[in-house]
Amino acid sequence: MHKQLAELPNDQQAEIEEAARILRKARAADDHTLLPLTVINRGQGAS
């Protein structure tokens, strides 16, 4: 696959690499589990 990518023109290589980055980012965010958090207001003076 790397050989086929290397044979493509530079502009197509750049587009494919950008699409791969976007896809990796979307996949990483898709499986992100949020933790249940509770906000505790300790009044003034809290740091």
mmCIF file of the N, C-alpha and C atoms, coordinates in Angstrom:
data_MODEL
# 
_entry.id   MODEL 
# 
loop_
_atom_site.group_PDB 
_atom_site.id 
_atom_site.type_symbol 
_atom_site.label_atom_id 
_atom_site.label_alt_id 
_atom_site.label_comp_id 
_atom_site.label_asym_id 
_atom_site.label_entity_id 
_atom_site.label_seq_id 
_atom_site.pdbx_PDB_ins_code 
_atom_site.Cartn_x 
_atom_site.Cartn_y 
_atom_site.Cartn_z 
_atom_site.occupancy 
_atom_site.B_iso_or_equiv 
_atom_site.pdbx_formal_charge 
_atom_site.auth_seq_id 
_atom_site.auth_comp_id 
_atom_site.auth_asym_id 
_atom_site.auth_atom_id 
_atom_site.pdbx_PDB_model_num 
ATOM 1   N N  . MET A 1 1  ? 0.821   -1.186 0.000  1.00 0.00 ? 1  MET A N  1 
ATOM 2   C CA . MET A 1 1  ? 0.000   0.000  0.000  1.00 0.00 ? 1  MET A CA 1 
ATOM 3   C C  . MET A 1 1  ? 0.871   1.258  0.000  1.00 0.00 ? 1  MET A C  1 
ATOM 4   N N  . HIS A 1 2  ? 1.963   1.232  0.776  1.00 0.00 ? 2  HIS A N  1 
ATOM 5   C CA . HIS A 1 2  ? 2.866   2.382  0.794  1.00 0.00 ? 2  HIS A CA 1 
ATOM 6   C C  . HIS A 1 2  ? 3.482   2.613  -0.584 1.00 0.00 ? 2  HIS A C  1 
ATOM 7   N N  . LYS A 1 3  ? 3.758   1.516  -1.284 1.00 0.00 ? 3  LYS A N  1 
ATOM 8   C CA . LYS A 1 3  ? 4.331   1.622  -2.634 1.00 0.00 ? 3  LYS A CA 1 
ATOM 9   C C  . LYS A 1 3  ? 3.332   2.288  -3.574 1.00 0.00 ? 3  LYS A C  1 
ATOM 10  N N  . GLN A 1 4  ? 2.057   1.895  -3.474 1.00 0.00 ? 4  GLN A N  1 
ATOM 11  C CA . GLN A 1 4  ? 1.030   2.494  -4.325 1.00 0.00 ? 4  GLN A CA 1 
ATOM 12  C C  . GLN A 1 4  ? 0.863   3.978  -4.006 1.00 0.00 ? 4  GLN A C  1 
ATOM 13  N N  . LEU A 1 5  ? 0.918   4.323  -2.744 1.00 0.00 ? 5  LEU A N  1 
ATOM 14  C CA . LEU A 1 5  ? 0.799   5.719  -2.348 1.00 0.00 ? 5  LEU A CA 1 
ATOM 15  C C  . LEU A 1 5  ? 1.980   6.526  -2.880 1.00 0.00 ? 5  LEU A C  1 
ATOM 16  N N  . ALA A 1 6  ? 3.163   5.954  -2.823 1.00 0.00 ? 6  ALA A N  1 
ATOM 17  C CA . ALA A 1 6  ? 4.360   6.639  -3.307 1.00 0.00 ? 6  ALA A CA 1 
ATOM 18  C C  . ALA A 1 6  ? 4.314   6.881  -4.816 1.00 0.00 ? 6  ALA A C  1 
ATOM 19  N N  . GLU A 1 7  ? 3.569   6.065  -5.532 1.00 0.00 ? 7  GLU A N  1 
ATOM 20  C CA . GLU A 1 7  ? 3.476   6.206  -6.987 1.00 0.00 ? 7  GLU A CA 1 
ATOM 21  C C  . GLU A 1 7  ? 2.482   7.289  -7.407 1.00 0.00 ? 7  GLU A C  1 
ATOM 22  N N  . LEU A 1 8  ? 1.652   7.758  -6.501 1.00 0.00 ? 8  LEU A N  1 
ATOM 23  C CA . LEU A 1 8  ? 0.669   8.792  -6.825 1.00 0.00 ? 8  LEU A CA 1 
ATOM 24  C C  . LEU A 1 8  ? 1.339   10.163 -6.901 1.00 0.00 ? 8  LEU A C  1 
ATOM 25  N N  . PRO A 1 9  ? 0.706   11.098 -7.622 1.00 0.00 ? 9  PRO A N  1 
ATOM 26  C CA . PRO A 1 9  ? 1.220   12.470 -7.643 1.00 0.00 ? 9  PRO A CA 1 
ATOM 27  C C  . PRO A 1 9  ? 1.179   13.078 -6.235 1.00 0.00 ? 9  PRO A C  1 
ATOM 28  N N  . ASN A 1 10 ? 2.042   14.052 -5.989 1.00 0.00 ? 10 ASN A N  1 
ATOM 29  C CA . ASN A 1 10 ? 2.164   14.652 -4.657 1.00 0.00 ? 10 ASN A CA 1 
ATOM 30  C C  . ASN A 1 10 ? 0.855   15.233 -4.121 1.00 0.00 ? 10 ASN A C  1 
ATOM 31  N N  . ASP A 1 11 ? 0.053   15.867 -4.990 1.00 0.00 ? 11 ASP A N  1 
ATOM 32  C CA . ASP A 1 11 ? -1.194  16.455 -4.519 1.00 0.00 ? 11 ASP A CA 1 
ATOM 33  C C  . ASP A 1 11 ? -2.178  15.383 -4.051 1.00 0.00 ? 11 ASP A C  1 
ATOM 34  N N  . GLN A 1 12 ? -2.216  14.248 -4.738 1.00 0.00 ? 12 GLN A N  1 
ATOM 35  C CA . GLN A 1 12 ? -3.092  13.157 -4.317 1.00 0.00 ? 12 GLN A CA 1 
ATOM 36  C C  . GLN A 1 12 ? -2.579  12.519 -3.027 1.00 0.00 ? 12 GLN A C  1 
ATOM 37  N N  . GLN A 1 13 ? -1.272  12.398 -2.897 1.00 0.00 ? 13 GLN A N  1 
ATOM 38  C CA . GLN A 1 13 ? -0.695  11.873 -1.654 1.00 0.00 ? 13 GLN A CA 1 
ATOM 39  C C  . GLN A 1 13 ? -1.093  12.741 -0.477 1.00 0.00 ? 13 GLN A C  1 
ATOM 40  N N  . ALA A 1 14 ? -1.002  14.049 -0.646 1.00 0.00 ? 14 ALA A N  1 
ATOM 41  C CA . ALA A 1 14 ? -1.339  14.983 0.431  1.00 0.00 ? 14 ALA A CA 1 
ATOM 42  C C  . ALA A 1 14 ? -2.817  14.859 0.806  1.00 0.00 ? 14 ALA A C  1 
ATOM 43  N N  . GLU A 1 15 ? -3.695  14.731 -0.184 1.00 0.00 ? 15 GLU A N  1 
ATOM 44  C CA . GLU A 1 15 ? -5.130  14.591 0.090  1.00 0.00 ? 15 GLU A CA 1 
ATOM 45  C C  . GLU A 1 15 ? -5.425  13.306 0.850  1.00 0.00 ? 15 GLU A C  1 
ATOM 46  N N  . ILE A 1 16 ? -4.785  12.217 0.460  1.00 0.00 ? 16 ILE A N  1 
ATOM 47  C CA . ILE A 1 16 ? -5.004  10.932 1.129  1.00 0.00 ? 16 ILE A CA 1 
ATOM 48  C C  . ILE A 1 16 ? -4.477  10.978 2.563  1.00 0.00 ? 16 ILE A C  1 
ATOM 49  N N  . GLU A 1 17 ? -3.307  11.589 2.754  1.00 0.00 ? 17 GLU A N  1 
ATOM 50  C CA . GLU A 1 17 ? -2.748  11.694 4.103  1.00 0.00 ? 17 GLU A CA 1 
ATOM 51  C C  . GLU A 1 17 ? -3.623  12.560 4.997  1.00 0.00 ? 17 GLU A C  1 
ATOM 52  N N  . GLU A 1 18 ? -4.186  13.650 4.455  1.00 0.00 ? 18 GLU A N  1 
ATOM 53  C CA . GLU A 1 18 ? -5.083  14.506 5.235  1.00 0.00 ? 18 GLU A CA 1 
ATOM 54  C C  . GLU A 1 18 ? -6.361  13.745 5.602  1.00 0.00 ? 18 GLU A C  1 
ATOM 55  N N  . ALA A 1 19 ? -6.911  13.011 4.653  1.00 0.00 ? 19 ALA A N  1 
ATOM 56  C CA . ALA A 1 19 ? -8.111  12.220 4.924  1.00 0.00 ? 19 ALA A CA 1 
ATOM 57  C C  . ALA A 1 19 ? -7.836  11.166 5.998  1.00 0.00 ? 19 ALA A C  1 
ATOM 58  N N  . ALA A 1 20 ? -6.669  10.555 5.965  1.00 0.00 ? 20 ALA A N  1 
ATOM 59  C CA . ALA A 1 20 ? -6.308  9.553  6.970  1.00 0.00 ? 20 ALA A CA 1 
ATOM 60  C C  . ALA A 1 20 ? -6.202  10.187 8.351  1.00 0.00 ? 20 ALA A C  1 
ATOM 61  N N  . ARG A 1 21 ? -5.612  11.396 8.423  1.00 0.00 ? 21 ARG A N  1 
ATOM 62  C CA . ARG A 1 21 ? -5.523  12.100 9.718  1.00 0.00 ? 21 ARG A CA 1 
ATOM 63  C C  . ARG A 1 21 ? -6.909  12.404 10.273 1.00 0.00 ? 21 ARG A C  1 
ATOM 64  N N  . ILE A 1 22 ? -7.798  12.874 9.410  1.00 0.00 ? 22 ILE A N  1 
ATOM 65  C CA . ILE A 1 22 ? -9.161  13.195 9.833  1.00 0.00 ? 22 ILE A CA 1 
ATOM 66  C C  . ILE A 1 22 ? -9.888  11.938 10.306 1.00 0.00 ? 22 ILE A C  1 
ATOM 67  N N  . LEU A 1 23 ? -9.726  10.846 9.580  1.00 0.00 ? 23 LEU A N  1 
ATOM 68  C CA . LEU A 1 23 ? -10.371 9.592  9.949  1.00 0.00 ? 23 LEU A CA 1 
ATOM 69  C C  . LEU A 1 23 ? -9.844  9.069  11.286 1.00 0.00 ? 23 LEU A C  1 
ATOM 70  N N  . ARG A 1 24 ? -8.520  9.126  11.486 1.00 0.00 ? 24 ARG A N  1 
ATOM 71  C CA . ARG A 1 24 ? -7.949  8.680  12.769 1.00 0.00 ? 24 ARG A CA 1 
ATOM 72  C C  . ARG A 1 24 ? -8.485  9.520  13.916 1.00 0.00 ? 24 ARG A C  1 
ATOM 73  N N  . LYS A 1 25 ? -8.591  10.823 13.699 1.00 0.00 ? 25 LYS A N  1 
ATOM 74  C CA . LYS A 1 25 ? -9.102  11.717 14.738 1.00 0.00 ? 25 LYS A CA 1 
ATOM 75  C C  . LYS A 1 25 ? -10.562 11.394 15.058 1.00 0.00 ? 25 LYS A C  1 
ATOM 76  N N  . ALA A 1 26 ? -11.362 11.158 14.028 1.00 0.00 ? 26 ALA A N  1 
ATOM 77  C CA . ALA A 1 26 ? -12.776 10.838 14.225 1.00 0.00 ? 26 ALA A CA 1 
ATOM 78  C C  . ALA A 1 26 ? -12.940 9.501  14.940 1.00 0.00 ? 26 ALA A C  1 
ATOM 79  N N  . ARG A 1 27 ? -12.137 8.524  14.569 1.00 0.00 ? 27 ARG A N  1 
ATOM 80  C CA . ARG A 1 27 ? -12.220 7.218  15.229 1.00 0.00 ? 27 ARG A CA 1 
ATOM 81  C C  . ARG A 1 27 ? -11.795 7.304  16.685 1.00 0.00 ? 27 ARG A C  1 
ATOM 82  N N  . ALA A 1 28 ? -10.782 8.095  16.973 1.00 0.00 ? 28 ALA A N  1 
ATOM 83  C CA . ALA A 1 28 ? -10.308 8.244  18.353 1.00 0.00 ? 28 ALA A CA 1 
ATOM 84  C C  . ALA A 1 28 ? -11.376 8.930  19.206 1.00 0.00 ? 28 ALA A C  1 
ATOM 85  N N  . ALA A 1 29 ? -12.059 9.905  18.651 1.00 0.00 ? 29 ALA A N  1 
ATOM 86  C CA . ALA A 1 29 ? -13.083 10.633 19.402 1.00 0.00 ? 29 ALA A CA 1 
ATOM 87  C C  . ALA A 1 29 ? -14.348 9.799  19.561 1.00 0.00 ? 29 ALA A C  1 
ATOM 88  N N  . ASP A 1 30 ? -14.606 8.894  18.633 1.00 0.00 ? 30 ASP A N  1 
ATOM 89  C CA . ASP A 1 30 ? -15.831 8.098  18.646 1.00 0.00 ? 30 ASP A CA 1 
ATOM 90  C C  . ASP A 1 30 ? -15.885 7.151  19.841 1.00 0.00 ? 30 ASP A C  1 
ATOM 91  N N  . ASP A 1 31 ? -14.755 6.628  20.257 1.00 0.00 ? 31 ASP A N  1 
ATOM 92  C CA . ASP A 1 31 ? -14.726 5.648  21.339 1.00 0.00 ? 31 ASP A CA 1 
ATOM 93  C C  . ASP A 1 31 ? -14.378 6.288  22.680 1.00 0.00 ? 31 ASP A C  1 
ATOM 94  N N  . HIS A 1 32 ? -14.470 7.594  22.744 1.00 0.00 ? 32 HIS A N  1 
ATOM 95  C CA . HIS A 1 32 ? -14.100 8.314  23.959 1.00 0.00 ? 32 HIS A CA 1 
ATOM 96  C C  . HIS A 1 32 ? -15.234 8.224  24.977 1.00 0.00 ? 32 HIS A C  1 
ATOM 97  N N  . THR A 1 33 ? -14.964 7.618  26.118 1.00 0.00 ? 33 THR A N  1 
ATOM 98  C CA . THR A 1 33 ? -15.962 7.475  27.167 1.00 0.00 ? 33 THR A CA 1 
ATOM 99  C C  . THR A 1 33 ? -15.817 8.621  28.159 1.00 0.00 ? 33 THR A C  1 
ATOM 100 N N  . LEU A 1 34 ? -16.904 9.321  28.396 1.00 0.00 ? 34 LEU A N  1 
ATOM 101 C CA . LEU A 1 34 ? -16.881 10.414 29.360 1.00 0.00 ? 34 LEU A CA 1 
ATOM 102 C C  . LEU A 1 34 ? -17.137 9.881  30.758 1.00 0.00 ? 34 LEU A C  1 
ATOM 103 N N  . LEU A 1 35 ? -16.432 10.415 31.716 1.00 0.00 ? 35 LEU A N  1 
ATOM 104 C CA . LEU A 1 35 ? -16.622 10.012 33.103 1.00 0.00 ? 35 LEU A CA 1 
ATOM 105 C C  . LEU A 1 35 ? -17.693 10.878 33.745 1.00 0.00 ? 35 LEU A C  1 
ATOM 106 N N  . PRO A 1 36 ? -18.529 10.295 34.591 1.00 0.00 ? 36 PRO A N  1 
ATOM 107 C CA . PRO A 1 36 ? -19.522 11.108 35.291 1.00 0.00 ? 36 PRO A CA 1 
ATOM 108 C C  . PRO A 1 36 ? -18.825 11.945 36.363 1.00 0.00 ? 36 PRO A C  1 
ATOM 109 N N  . LEU A 1 37 ? -18.951 13.247 36.273 1.00 0.00 ? 37 LEU A N  1 
ATOM 110 C CA . LEU A 1 37 ? -18.312 14.145 37.228 1.00 0.00 ? 37 LEU A CA 1 
ATOM 111 C C  . LEU A 1 37 ? -19.370 14.983 37.923 1.00 0.00 ? 37 LEU A C  1 
ATOM 112 N N  . THR A 1 38 ? -19.133 15.282 39.184 1.00 0.00 ? 38 THR A N  1 
ATOM 113 C CA . THR A 1 38 ? -20.019 16.130 39.956 1.00 0.00 ? 38 THR A CA 1 
ATOM 114 C C  . THR A 1 38 ? -19.273 17.393 40.328 1.00 0.00 ? 38 THR A C  1 
ATOM 115 N N  . VAL A 1 39 ? -19.898 18.541 40.117 1.00 0.00 ? 39 VAL A N  1 
ATOM 116 C CA . VAL A 1 39 ? -19.285 19.816 40.456 1.00 0.00 ? 39 VAL A CA 1 
ATOM 117 C C  . VAL A 1 39 ? -19.655 20.147 41.882 1.00 0.00 ? 39 VAL A C  1 
ATOM 118 N N  . ILE A 1 40 ? -18.642 20.458 42.690 1.00 0.00 ? 40 ILE A N  1 
ATOM 119 C CA . ILE A 1 40 ? -18.867 20.838 44.079 1.00 0.00 ? 40 ILE A CA 1 
ATOM 120 C C  . ILE A 1 40 ? -18.478 22.300 44.248 1.00 0.00 ? 40 ILE A C  1 
ATOM 121 N N  . ASN A 1 41 ? -19.436 23.128 44.626 1.00 0.00 ? 41 ASN A N  1 
ATOM 122 C CA . ASN A 1 41 ? -19.177 24.539 44.839 1.00 0.00 ? 41 ASN A CA 1 
ATOM 123 C C  . ASN A 1 41 ? -18.808 24.739 46.303 1.00 0.00 ? 41 ASN A C  1 
ATOM 124 N N  . ARG A 1 42 ? -17.575 25.069 46.566 1.00 0.00 ? 42 ARG A N  1 
ATOM 125 C CA . ARG A 1 42 ? -17.104 25.248 47.948 1.00 0.00 ? 42 ARG A CA 1 
ATOM 126 C C  . ARG A 1 42 ? -17.172 26.695 48.396 1.00 0.00 ? 42 ARG A C  1 
ATOM 127 N N  . GLY A 1 43 ? -17.866 27.540 47.671 1.00 0.00 ? 43 GLY A N  1 
ATOM 128 C CA . GLY A 1 43 ? -17.997 28.935 48.059 1.00 0.00 ? 43 GLY A CA 1 
ATOM 129 C C  . GLY A 1 43 ? -16.784 29.752 47.680 1.00 0.00 ? 43 GLY A C  1 
ATOM 130 N N  . GLN A 1 44 ? -16.732 30.972 48.224 1.00 0.00 ? 44 GLN A N  1 
ATOM 131 C CA . GLN A 1 44 ? -15.597 31.858 47.919 1.00 0.00 ? 44 GLN A CA 1 
ATOM 132 C C  . GLN A 1 44 ? -14.360 31.350 48.628 1.00 0.00 ? 44 GLN A C  1 
ATOM 133 N N  . GLY A 1 45 ? -13.231 31.693 48.098 1.00 0.00 ? 45 GLY A N  1 
ATOM 134 C CA . GLY A 1 45 ? -11.985 31.246 48.696 1.00 0.00 ? 45 GLY A CA 1 
ATOM 135 C C  . GLY A 1 45 ? -11.525 29.889 48.197 1.00 0.00 ? 45 GLY A C  1 
ATOM 136 N N  . ALA A 1 46 ? -12.325 29.260 47.370 1.00 0.00 ? 46 ALA A N  1 
ATOM 137 C CA . ALA A 1 46 ? -11.908 27.982 46.803 1.00 0.00 ? 46 ALA A CA 1 
ATOM 138 C C  . ALA A 1 46 ? -10.850 28.268 45.743 1.00 0.00 ? 46 ALA A C  1 
ATOM 139 N N  . SER A 1 47 ? -9.873  27.403 45.677 1.00 0.00 ? 47 SER A N  1 
ATOM 140 C CA . SER A 1 47 ? -8.834  27.640 44.667 1.00 0.00 ? 47 SER A CA 1 
ATOM 141 C C  . SER A 1 47 ? -8.787  26.537 43.667 1.00 0.00 ? 47 SER A C  1 
# 
